[in-house]
Amino acid sequence: MAEGRRRLPCRRARLGAQAAPVLLALLAAACGEPAANQPAAYVNVRDSAGIQIVENGPLASVDTLGIVVDSAARVRIGLVEGDAPYLFERIVATTRLSDGRVAIGDYGSAEIRFFDEEGRFLSAAGGKGGGPGEYVNFYNFHPLPADSFLIVDHEGLRWHFAGSDGVPGWRREAPRYPPTTGTYAPPHRLRGTYADGTLLVSRAVPSGCPTFQPDRSVLCTDSIRLLRMDRAGEVLADFGVSASTTVYYWRSPGGSMLLIDLYGQGRAGVAGMRTYSAHGSVLELRRFDPEGDLERIVRIAEPASPMPESWPMPAVTDEESRVLAARWQEAREAAPKPPHYPMFTEVVAERGSGSLWIRLASPVPDVEEGVRWAVVDSAGVLRHVIRTPFLAESSPFSLAPTVEIGADYVLNIARDSFQVPVVDLYPLVRREP
């Protein structure tokens, strides 16, 4: 095992409190960079058995002003009432195309609707049904290269491939794997798409859950196996079993089931041609190469927060939300508590750059204060800790992100003050030298 400490040049020097003002000015002059928003944490890079380990300093030592979300220039798509194209039942996916158009997938109409950068409706494709170009159960979509789409239909049972106009050209049944019990063979679940159009999919790993009863709730630990596949279903890489997530299954007497991801633990995704997996219990990301080999571990030296003594009930008004909130509370009380609160709850890959945005966890989210993110670049270096407007968090069960981040924008599926589904497009301003 070879080790060597490397301090990144210029901005990455660690400075003492008294020396900082003078040294910052010298560094800025030497590097042609302004002294503002410095310093950033040092980085320790070492090699262990062919795996690069990048150890970053704490969050408090990095830039907080280099990236700003311009909330005043937000473009909102969606209305309480108005023309039909602006009314959504449930938004399940959104992406921004290379020509600036915003594509929005609506579950209710089973359509992909296209809007310009100012939020004006342009066109729509799809529809509910079983005929050509229609969907039985429009679940979500994922962007593919050349502004094309992979649409997941009927809760993952079918995959449709569509061009930049959203019109599906061909479809196939989702690959399946042999069932562990019974006769049902579950489909592979689509989790992301790579830069070359191949697919990141997952399949469940038996968890040893107790047998479900129609009137009882159970706690299970679900794990997934991550695979890279081509569109024909051939496995190109096997990343092994991903970090597990404790899930609360609530079974009502009527037979319905509610799945609650208690602490946002296991996470996996795609950045370019790389695959990453993470677990919310620690600020650590694991990156795999296209062949499935672990190539890098990224760590951030940040202490964990203690678990809160109690969980405040969300402020809800309708009966359905009250029932859901009560189930959350029931799940919190039934589940064994982790040693500390999760470090983060979501990882979003910035399109085109390979950077990862890590949503830092908060026991009690503050809508007014917004969301804190740690931004790690493609080399695993912690570059920024920034705050954005409150962006809705992706559900681990929809398997489609609610937040998309590009070089100059943030796109988010949200709800307005009337709880109407909308999409918000924010300009992203970078103040880096």
N, C-alpha and C positions, 0 to 999 in steps of 0.2 A: 504493500500500500504506500503510495507516494502522497506526500502532503506538501503544500506550499501556500503561504498566505500572500494574497495579492490585493493590494489596495488600488482601487480604480483611480485613474488620474483625475486631477483637477477637482471636480465637484464632490468626489467621494471621500475626501479626507475627513477624519474625525478631529474636531477642534475642541480645545479646552475653553472654558467660559471667558477667561481673561484674554486669551490670545485670539479669540474668534474674530473680533472686528478688524484687526490688522491683517490677519492671515486671509480672511475672506476677500479683502480688497486686493491683496497680492495675487490670490488665486484667480480672481475675476480678471485682473489685468493680464495675467499669463495666458489665460484660456480664452480671452475675448468674450467673457460672460459677465453679466451684471452680478453684483454681490447679493442682491435680494434673494430671498427664499432659500438660503443656504444655512448650514451645510446639510448634506445627506449622510446617512449612516455608512460606515465602512462595510465592506463585504469580504468575507472570508471564503475563498474558493479552494476546494481540495478534491482530490480524486481518491475514491475508495473502490478497489476491485473493478475499475473501469467505469464506475458511476460517478458523475460529477455531483458534488454536494455544495450548494450555495447557501451560506449562512449569513443572513442579513441582520443588521442592527435593529433596534426597537422602532416602533411606529413613530414615536415622538421626535425622532431625529431626522426625518425626511421632509421634503418640500410639501407644503400644504396649499400653495397658491398657483402652481404651474399649470393646472387645468381647472377651468371654470365652466359650469353649465349655466348658460344664459337663460334663466327661467323667464325673464321679461319678454324674450323673443319666441316663446313657445307657440307652436302651431298645434291646435287641438282638432282632431277629426272625430266627429260623433255629436249627435244632438239628442235632447230630450224628446223633441218633436220637430217634424219637418219632412223634407223629401226622403223617400225610402232608402236611397243609397247611404244616407248619413245615420240611419237607425240600425243599431246592432242588438242582437239578442244576447250573444256571448262571443266575445272575441277570443279566438284560440291561438292565433299566430299573427305575426307581423314582421315585415322586413323592408329594407330600403334597397331599391335596385340601382344599378350603375348610372342610369339616366335621371336619377332623382325621384322617380316615382315611389310611392309608399304602397305596398301590398298588404291587405288586411284580410284575414280569414275569419268568416262569421259562421258559427256553428248553426244558428237558426236557419239561415237561408242556404247553407252549404255552398257559399260563394267565396271566391277571392275577388275583392274589390280593389281597384287601383285609383289612387289619388295623386295629384301633383304636389309639389313642395309647399304650396300654399294651402293645401287641404281641400282642393276642389276635385270633385268626382270626375273620373275619366271613363272607366269601363268596368265590367264585371264578367266573370266566367264561372261556370259550374251551376249548381242547383241541386235540390234534394230530389232523389229518385234513384231508380235502378237502370236508367237508360244511358246511352253514350254521353260522356261528359258530365254525368251526375254522380252524386255520392249518397250512399245509404245513411252513413253517420260520419259527417265531416269532423274528424278528430283534431287534426292540426296539420301544419305543413312545415317543411324545412327547406331553406334555400339551397340550390345547387349551383355549380358554375354556369356562366353565361346567362345569368338571370333566370334560370329555370327553377322548377319546384319539384319536390317530392311530397305528395299529399297523402296523409295517412287516413284511411277510411275504415269505418266500422270497427272502431276501437282497436285499430292496428292489424286487422285481418287482411286488408288489402292496401297495396301501395300503388299510387297513380303518379306517373311522371308527366309533367306539363312544361310547356315552353314559357317564354317571357310574357305571353298574353294570358297565362293561367289556364289555357285550354289543354286538358289531358290528352296525350298522344297514345300512351299504352299503359297497361296496368298488369300487376302480377300479385299472386297471393304472397303474403309475407312468409318467409321461411319459418318452419316449425322445428321443434326438437322433441324427441320422444318424451312422453309424460313419465313422471316418477311413480305415480299411482293412478289408478283408474284408466279411462280411455281417452281423456281429453289431452290433446297435444297443443300447448299454448304457443302463440306466435312469438317470434323474436320482436323485441321492442326497439324502435328506432330512436336513437338518442342524439344523433348529430351527423353532419356530412363533412367530408374532407375536401380539401382544395382540388383533388383530382376526381371528385364525384363519387368516390367510394363512401361506405356508410359505417358509422359506429352503431352497433346494436348490442342489446343485452338479453340475456335469458336468466330466469330465476334459478337460484340454487336452493335445494330443499332446506327448510329452516327447522324442521322438527316441531312445528307448531302443534299445540293440542288440537284434537278433532273439534271442528266448529260445531257449536250447538246453536239452535235457532234463537235462543233467548239469553245468551251470555256473551261477554266480551273477553277477548284474550289479547295478550301481549306476545308478539313474535319478533324475532330478529331476522330480517330479510337480507339476503345477500344476492349479488348479481355477478354474472360472468360477462366480461366485456369482450367483444369480438369486432374485428374489422372485416367487412364483407364487400364484395362487388355487387352490382345490381342483380346478378343472376343467383346470388345466394352463396357463392363460394367463399369460404373463410380464408382470408389473406393473413390474418394475425390474430393471436389469442393472447389477451392481456391478463388472463387469470381472473381470480375472484376479487371483486372490488370491495372496498370498505362497506361494512354492514350498516344498516339503519334499523333502529328499533321502531316498530310500527304498532300502533294500537288499532285493532280491528274491533269495531263495535257492531254487534249483530242485534237487530231489533227483532221482536217477536214476529213481525211480518216478513222477516227474511232479508231486509235490506242491510247493506253493509257500508260503513263509513271508515275510511282509512285515514289515520292521522299520523303524520310524520312528526314525532314529538319534538325533536331538537335539531332538525335540519342537518343530519350527520353525513351520510355517504353522498359524495358528489363525483360526477364524471363528465367529461366533455371533450371537445375538439378545438384545436387552435392550428389552422393551416393543415399540415400533414402530421401533426403531433397529437397524442392523446394524453389527457391528464386525469388523474383521480385524486381525491382528497377526502379527508374526514374532518368534520367540524370540531373535533375535540382538541386539535392542535393546528397551529398556523404552519402547515406543511403541505406542499404540492408535489406529486410524483408525475414525471413526464416520461412518456414512452415513445420510442421511435416507430416508424411505419411498420416494422417487422414484429413489433410487440415486445421489444427489449427495453427494460428500464434504463434510461440514460441520464436522468437528472433528478435530484431531490432538492427542493427549494424550501428553506426554513426562514421564519421571521422570529426574532427573539422578543417575544411579547408575553408578559404574564397573563394568566387567565383570570377571569372575573368569577367571584363566588356565585353559587346558585342562589337565587332570591328565596326568601323565606316563604313567600306566597306569590301567587300569580293574579294580578288584577284582572277582573272580568272586562272584556272589551265593551265599549259603549255601543249597544245595538238597540234597534227600535222595532224590527219586525219579529214575528214569532219564529220563523225559520232560523234566523240568525241567533235568536236566544237558545234554541235547541242545540245548534252547532257549538255555541260558546259553552253551554253546559257540558257537552261531550268533551270539549277540550279540557275543561276543568277536571272532569272525571278521569281523563287519560293522564293528566299530570299527577293526580293523586295515586293512581294505580301503578304507574311505572316506577321502576327503581331510578333514583336520581343519579345522574352522572357526577363525578367528583367536582366538576366546575361547569360553568355555563359555556356553551359552544363558542369557539373563537370566531367563526364565520358561518354564514348560512347559504352562500351562493358564490359561484365563480362564473364570470362572464368573459369569454374570449373576445377581445377587440378585433373586429374584422380587418384583415389585411396586414396587421402588424405583429401578431403573435403575442401581444401583451395580454395579461390576465388581470381583470378587475375582481377583487375579492370583497364581497359585501361583509363588512364587519358586524358581528352580532350585537344586539342590544336586548337585554331582558324586557325592557318596556320601550318599544319604538316610539319616537316622538315625531309626529307628522310635521310639526312646525320646524323642528331642527333639521329634518331630512335624514339622509343615509350617509354613513361614512364608508369609504372604499379605500383599500390598499391596492395600488397599481404596481404590478411586477412586469418588467419588460421581457422580451423574448430570450434574454440571457439569464433570467432568473433574478435580476437585480431589482430591489424595491426602490421605485423612483418617486412615488407620490402617495400621500394620504390626503384624500379630498372629500369634500362633502357635496352631495347633490340634493336636488329636491327629493321628496319621498317617492321612490320608485317602487311600484308593486313588485312583490317577490314571486319568482317562478315557483310553480308547484312541482314537487318531485314526481307527481303522478301524471301530469299532463305530458311530461317529457318534451315540452317545447318551451323555450325561454320566453319570458314576458319582457325582457330587456335586451335590446340590441345596441351595441356601441360601435361606432365607426370613428374614422379619423377626425371628423368635424361635426358629429351629431350623436345624440342619444335618442333612441326610440323606445317607448314604453307603453305597454297595455295597462290601462288604469280605469278608474271610475270617477265620475264627477261628484259634486256634492249631493246630487240626487241618486247616486249609485247607478248611473247610466254608464254602460261600457263605452270607453273612448280610447283613442290612441294619441299620445302626446309626442311631438317631435321637437327636441331641444337642440339649438346650436351648441357645439362644444368648442370653447375657446382655449387654445393652448398658448401659454405665456412663456414657453421655454425659449432660451436663447438659440 
